[in-house]
C-alpha cells in the first residue's frame, strides 16, 4: 500500500511543507517581497515539477528558475550557477525551507542594514541553539563581539546555528570550485580571512525537519499571533 504523500517520505519537496497553513517556500518569498526584492532565482532539482507548478502564479517577486535536474550543483555550486541572473551586487540567499518568527523589525531588513561590503563577504543570520524550536544539534558558529564568525570544531559545541538566510557578496565566489560544491566551503574560507560575519536573529527560529517539529512550529506561530 502506498503511504500518504509527505515531505518526510520523499513524495513532496520540503519547501512545500505547510506550516500554519502556508508552504515554507511561500513564507520565504513573502518575506523577500516585503523586503523589496523584485527578482528571485530558485534552484530546482528533486521533485522540481512540483516546485515549478507551485510558484508559477507568483508575480511578486518575479521568479527565475535555475534548473539542476541534470546535475545537482550542491549548495555552493547552485548559487555559482545562478550568479549571472543575480547581478553584480550583494544579494539575499535564503533557504527555501527555513522559517522564523520576526521580532519588532524584520530580520531581512536588519541583515540588509548590517551588511558592510568593505568588511564582509557574507553576513549570516544566526539563531541561538538554546531558544530555537526543533533544533537539537551542536551549533554551527561561535561569534565574536564584533560579529566575526568561527565555524564549530569537530568536537565543539557553539551557541549559534545558521538560520538559513544571509547576504552574500559576489566576491565570495571568486576562485570558487567548478561544478558541485558546498557553500560552507566558501564560508570557511571567508572566516579564515575575517570576512564571515553574523547577525543574531531577533525572534524565534524553527527547524522543521520532522512532523513533530512542524507541530511545534505551528504552536509557536499560533502563540505569536494571540
Beta strands, then each sheet from edge to edge (+ up, - down):
strand 1: 18-19
strand 2: 22-23
strand 3: 39-44
strand 4: 62-67
strand 5: 91-94
strand 6: 99-102
strand 7: 122-128
strand 8: 141-143
strand 9: 149-151
strand 10: 160-168
strand 11: 196-200
strand 12: 203-206
sheet 1: 1+ 2-
sheet 2: 3+ 4+
sheet 3: 5+ 10- 7+ 11+
sheet 4: 6+ 12-
sheet 5: 8+ 9-
end
